């Protein structure tokens, strides 16, 4: 029989019991699972790990318990899956890993309608939709972020991310409530934690040629540069790199503090409880998904870092529903195309004295290869930062996403991806809601749940007229830049990608000084609570165009500092 904390009374009794000596043992004797710790962290992605590391390193007495809904799928906790030689040799095969890692958030009914299914087969009655795998009868297709997805595994999205860590431009941090100098310092610290470098591709032929072509054709003010990446070339074999994952963020702190850190995998965080003091969270109910047991965890502090959808979902399910929860949602637009490099660029390689030796060596080894580029030449990793005149973020590179593999007809060495990320105007009306949509009399209309049994998220997101005009300029800029480099790869012509595909939703638990327009304070502590924090892209209060992880880590470093400060009151004399 699974252990169920079916009533709030059970929870209150267990919280009371937790104050007695041998409470965990007594709870077990009574048929419950109770765990007592100092720090509870929900989510094992880069932000949860930033909190864990900062707390373990700076607070030598604190015990940290982390819960993750996914399983540990890599022997090294939180490692980037792309570190395998297999993917470094064949980057396109990593596309399948990313696809497999993305579970859609909200699928509208129309997307599950099979119009060519034989009439004899079972299908939902007209007006009904399938209710499984994130399918959501309440989702208005025109307001959906159809490609928005969640990764449930130890390490979260950092198991497959592109590790792009640019610094946000001033216009991407106008609502940031933290003083500029302080935030600059936090971004720097975040860069160190993420092991960010911008010189690991300097020796690459393709990188050099692509960057030089852009530098030659574009005005200096565009700032064509090396993409800052969480990556380091391996010293034992410089052919390969180590991409930053949560193992990088955690460093040695788990190793050094084995008795003080515990990870619960395949564990759903269900609900936070404040039964005695409305400003304090006393416990969190989690469900062990392997046997459906409920476990009550009593802690001194709670930090929820479950992504931009999961974090507000847990707050909502805990009846913590400030006005701003799920609102001010911002997602980037994406323009994408792939080009095959111009002949003139490729033909300039053999005569370039910087590459002569490598090209000749390659020719000797592979006389039948018509391309003067060694097979192990690293990919280009170039970017054009956001500027006031060109307010979008540009990546000119070759990397694995959930789309954009090259296919068998082109040689991947001459294919370059262009990804342009556009910001969206912040609007209170852009939001994600959860669970029941309407109250009928005294009753809530039954809400759907997601596949994990939590209230189903529904998007209501529109791009403004201003966003549309900016997107149009961005698309033109992309086609101009593509023409500098080459011709479109057939099938990868310039296109806007499905809304949500950037996987950069922000704002759903945004920070700020005003509790009316934000969920948490500048320390990421939820307004009106003393011991509850939120972390992740959801805390970003701004419309950003650049990749948000570094910014979120910066906010998390400040938040974790506030957790440590709060814990000082419990330090042994
Ligand atoms: O889809 C991308 C996303 O746009 C990004 O910036 C992140 O780093 O990686 C994702 C792919 O895993």
Boltz pocket constraint, residues with backbone or C-beta under 6 A from the ligand:
constraints:
  - pocket:
      binder: B
      contacts: [[A, 98], [A, 157], [A, 160], [A, 161], [A, 162], [A, 163], [A, 164], [A, 400], [A, 401], [A, 402], [A, 501], [A, 502], [A, 503], [A, 547]]
      max_distance: 6.0
